[in-house]
């Protein structure tokens, strides 16, 4: 009778490496659309009613939409710089220092990052005196006014007065507070403003993509949120 032999082979360890592609720009804008939809529903439910405590819920959704939309703008340009294999990253000799280092690209204001990217790629810059740049500037300023809110008597409110002029007639204001209500914290808490915030992001991003063609798949996913 033959003996059966079991041969034990040495274990082979398999390792795989990969890179996770950040997609917070899409996630932030998706959140903005959810907040907008809740706001629109509440605004419709309370149409014609006397201004009261229900407006706090509207303001929660309105401010959240504005903040998420602005966050999407910043997340996107960071993702386009950070992505391995991107044309932007490839132009940085020392990415860690030139992007993340003190005084590097990551420290720049949001729209300056977009302009800097266009310059690096030899693409024409945005006209800062007209749309879509001007609307994006107003969205970021509106976000800042909510995050760093100051009372009406504060000297820094001059910037909010300028913001109100830029946003005049850009979107329907909330029909619920009275005509003398604060522009940022009450009048801008509307479904119209929320729609404008999301549209502003998609318009700027689409124009940037048309000039750079950095990541068509990522941009297409963001555009779909506006449908």
FIZA-629536 format. One line per 8 residues: their letters; for each residue x, y negated, z of C-alpha. Coordinates in Angstrom, 1 decimal. Example, Ala and Ser with C-alpha at 12.3 -4.5 7.8 and 13.67 -1.06 7.14 Angstrom:
as) 12.3 4.5 7.8 ~ 13.7 1.1 7.1
//
This chain:
xxxxxxxx) 0.0 0.0 0.0 ~ 1.4 -3.4 -0.9 ~ 1.7 -6.1 1.6 ~ -0.2 -9.4 1.0 ~ 2.0 -12.4 1.7 ~ 0.6 -15.8 2.5 ~ 2.9 -18.5 1.4 ~ 2.7 -21.8 3.3
xxxxxxxx) 3.6 -24.8 1.2 ~ 4.8 -28.0 2.8 ~ 2.1 -30.6 3.2 ~ 2.2 -33.4 0.7 ~ 1.2 -36.8 1.9 ~ -0.6 -38.9 -0.7 ~ -0.6 -42.6 -0.3 ~ -2.5 -45.1 -2.3
xxxxxxxx) -2.2 -48.9 -2.3 ~ -4.7 -51.4 -3.4 ~ -5.7 -55.0 -3.1 ~ -9.1 -56.2 -1.9 ~ -10.5 -58.9 -4.1 ~ -12.0 -61.6 -2.0 ~ -15.5 -62.6 -3.0 ~ -16.6 -65.0 -0.3
xxxxxxxx) -17.4 -67.7 -2.9 ~ -20.2 -65.6 -4.2 ~ -21.3 -64.6 -0.7 ~ -21.5 -68.2 0.5 ~ -23.6 -69.2 -2.5 ~ -25.8 -66.2 -2.1 ~ -26.4 -67.3 1.5 ~ -27.2 -70.8 0.3
xxxxxxxx) -29.9 -69.4 -2.0 ~ -31.5 -67.5 0.9 ~ -31.5 -70.6 3.1 ~ -33.0 -72.6 0.2 ~ -35.8 -70.1 -0.3 ~ -36.7 -70.1 3.4 ~ -36.7 -73.9 3.4 ~ -38.9 -74.1 0.3
xxxxxxxx) -41.4 -71.7 1.9 ~ -41.6 -73.7 5.1 ~ -41.9 -77.0 3.2 ~ -44.8 -75.7 1.3 ~ -46.5 -74.3 4.4 ~ -46.4 -77.6 6.2 ~ -47.1 -79.9 3.2 ~ -49.3 -82.8 4.3
xxxxxxxx) -49.0 -82.0 8.0 ~ -47.9 -84.5 10.6 ~ -44.1 -84.5 11.3 ~ -43.5 -82.4 14.4 ~ -41.3 -79.7 15.9 ~ -41.6 -77.3 12.9 ~ -39.1 -79.6 11.1 ~ -36.3 -78.2 13.3
xxxxxxxx) -36.6 -74.9 11.4 ~ -36.6 -76.7 8.1 ~ -33.5 -78.6 9.1 ~ -31.7 -75.4 10.1 ~ -32.2 -74.0 6.7 ~ -31.4 -77.3 4.9 ~ -28.2 -77.9 6.7 ~ -27.1 -74.3 6.4
xxxxxxxx) -27.7 -74.4 2.6 ~ -25.6 -77.5 2.2 ~ -22.8 -76.1 4.3 ~ -22.8 -72.7 2.5 ~ -22.9 -74.3 -0.9 ~ -19.9 -76.5 -0.1 ~ -18.0 -73.6 1.4 ~ -18.6 -71.7 -1.8
xxxxxxxx) -16.7 -74.4 -3.8 ~ -13.7 -74.2 -1.5 ~ -13.7 -70.4 -1.3 ~ -13.7 -70.1 -5.1 ~ -10.7 -72.2 -5.8 ~ -8.8 -70.5 -3.0 ~ -9.7 -67.1 -4.4 ~ -8.5 -68.1 -7.9
xxxxxxxx) -5.2 -69.2 -6.6 ~ -4.7 -66.2 -4.3 ~ -5.7 -63.5 -6.7 ~ -2.7 -61.3 -7.7 ~ -2.1 -61.5 -11.4 ~ -3.9 -64.8 -11.8 ~ -2.4 -67.4 -14.1 ~ -2.4 -69.9 -11.2
xxxxxxxx) -0.5 -67.7 -8.8 ~ 2.0 -66.7 -11.5 ~ 3.1 -70.3 -11.9 ~ 4.1 -70.6 -8.2 ~ 7.7 -69.6 -7.7 ~ 7.2 -69.1 -3.9 ~ 3.5 -68.5 -3.4 ~ 3.6 -68.3 0.4
xxxxxxxx) 5.4 -71.6 0.7 ~ 3.8 -73.5 -2.2 ~ 0.2 -72.4 -1.4 ~ 0.1 -71.7 2.4 ~ 3.0 -73.7 3.6 ~ 2.5 -77.0 5.4 ~ 1.6 -79.7 2.8 ~ 1.0 -77.0 0.2
xxxxxxxx) -2.0 -76.5 -2.1 ~ -4.2 -75.0 0.6 ~ -3.9 -78.3 2.6 ~ -5.4 -80.3 -0.3 ~ -9.0 -81.5 -0.2 ~ -11.4 -79.2 -2.1 ~ -11.7 -81.2 -5.3 ~ -8.0 -82.0 -5.4
xxxxxxxx) -7.4 -78.3 -5.6 ~ -9.5 -78.0 -8.7 ~ -7.8 -81.0 -10.3 ~ -4.4 -79.6 -9.3 ~ -5.3 -76.2 -10.9 ~ -6.4 -77.9 -14.1 ~ -3.1 -79.8 -14.2 ~ -1.1 -76.6 -13.7
xxxxxxxx) -2.8 -74.9 -16.6 ~ -2.5 -77.9 -18.9 ~ -6.3 -78.3 -19.0 ~ -8.1 -81.7 -19.0 ~ -8.9 -83.0 -15.5 ~ -12.4 -83.8 -14.3 ~ -13.6 -87.4 -14.8 ~ -13.9 -88.4 -11.1
xxxxxxxx) -16.4 -91.2 -11.9 ~ -19.0 -88.9 -13.4 ~ -20.7 -85.5 -13.1 ~ -20.0 -82.8 -12.4 ~ -17.1 -84.1 -10.2 ~ -19.2 -86.9 -8.7 ~ -22.0 -84.6 -7.7 ~ -19.5 -82.2 -6.1
xxxxxxxx) -17.9 -85.0 -4.2 ~ -21.3 -86.0 -2.9 ~ -22.1 -82.4 -1.8 ~ -18.9 -82.2 0.1 ~ -19.5 -85.6 1.7 ~ -23.0 -84.6 2.6 ~ -21.6 -81.4 4.3 ~ -19.0 -83.5 6.1
xxxxxxxx) -21.7 -86.0 7.3 ~ -23.5 -83.1 8.9 ~ -20.5 -81.4 10.4 ~ -19.0 -84.6 11.7 ~ -22.2 -86.4 12.3 ~ -22.0 -89.9 13.7 ~ -24.8 -92.2 15.0 ~ -26.1 -95.0 12.9
xxxxxxxx) -24.1 -97.7 14.8 ~ -20.8 -96.0 14.3 ~ -18.5 -97.9 11.8 ~ -17.7 -94.7 10.0 ~ -21.4 -94.7 8.8 ~ -20.3 -97.0 6.0 ~ -19.2 -93.8 4.1 ~ -22.7 -92.4 4.6
xxxxxxxx) -24.2 -95.6 3.1 ~ -22.1 -95.0 0.0 ~ -23.2 -91.4 0.0 ~ -26.8 -92.4 0.0 ~ -26.2 -94.6 -3.0 ~ -24.6 -91.8 -4.9 ~ -27.4 -89.4 -4.1 ~ -30.2 -91.8 -4.9
xxxxxxxx) -32.6 -90.2 -7.3 ~ -30.5 -87.0 -7.6 ~ -33.2 -84.9 -6.0 ~ -36.6 -85.2 -4.2 ~ -36.2 -86.1 -0.6 ~ -38.2 -84.4 2.2 ~ -41.8 -85.5 2.1 ~ -42.3 -84.8 5.8
xxxxxxxx) -40.4 -87.6 7.8 ~ -41.4 -91.2 7.4 ~ -39.7 -93.7 5.1 ~ -37.5 -95.1 7.8 ~ -36.0 -91.7 8.8 ~ -32.3 -91.0 8.7 ~ -31.1 -90.2 5.2 ~ -28.7 -87.4 6.0
xxxxxxxx) -30.3 -85.5 8.9 ~ -33.9 -85.9 7.8 ~ -34.5 -87.0 4.3 ~ -31.9 -84.7 2.8 ~ -33.4 -81.7 4.5 ~ -35.6 -80.8 1.5 ~ -36.0 -78.0 -1.0 ~ -35.0 -80.5 -3.7
xxxxxxxx) -31.7 -81.2 -2.0 ~ -31.1 -77.5 -1.5 ~ -31.7 -76.8 -5.2 ~ -29.4 -79.7 -6.1 ~ -26.6 -78.4 -3.8 ~ -26.7 -74.9 -5.5 ~ -26.9 -76.4 -9.0 ~ -24.0 -78.7 -8.3
xxxxxxxx) -21.8 -75.8 -7.4 ~ -22.7 -73.8 -10.4 ~ -22.3 -76.8 -12.8 ~ -18.8 -77.6 -11.5 ~ -17.7 -74.0 -11.5 ~ -19.0 -73.4 -15.0 ~ -17.2 -76.5 -16.3 ~ -14.0 -75.4 -14.6
xxxxxxxx) -14.3 -72.0 -16.1 ~ -14.9 -73.4 -19.6 ~ -11.5 -75.2 -19.2 ~ -9.5 -72.4 -17.6 ~ -11.1 -69.0 -18.2 ~ -9.4 -67.7 -15.1 ~ -11.9 -65.1 -13.9 ~ -15.0 -64.8 -16.2
xxxxxxxx) -16.5 -61.9 -14.2 ~ -16.4 -63.7 -10.9 ~ -17.8 -66.9 -12.5 ~ -20.6 -64.9 -14.2 ~ -21.7 -63.5 -10.9 ~ -21.9 -67.0 -9.4 ~ -23.8 -68.3 -12.4 ~ -26.4 -65.5 -12.0
xxx) -27.3 -66.9 -8.5 ~ -28.7 -70.0 -10.2 ~ -31.2 -68.0 -12.3
//
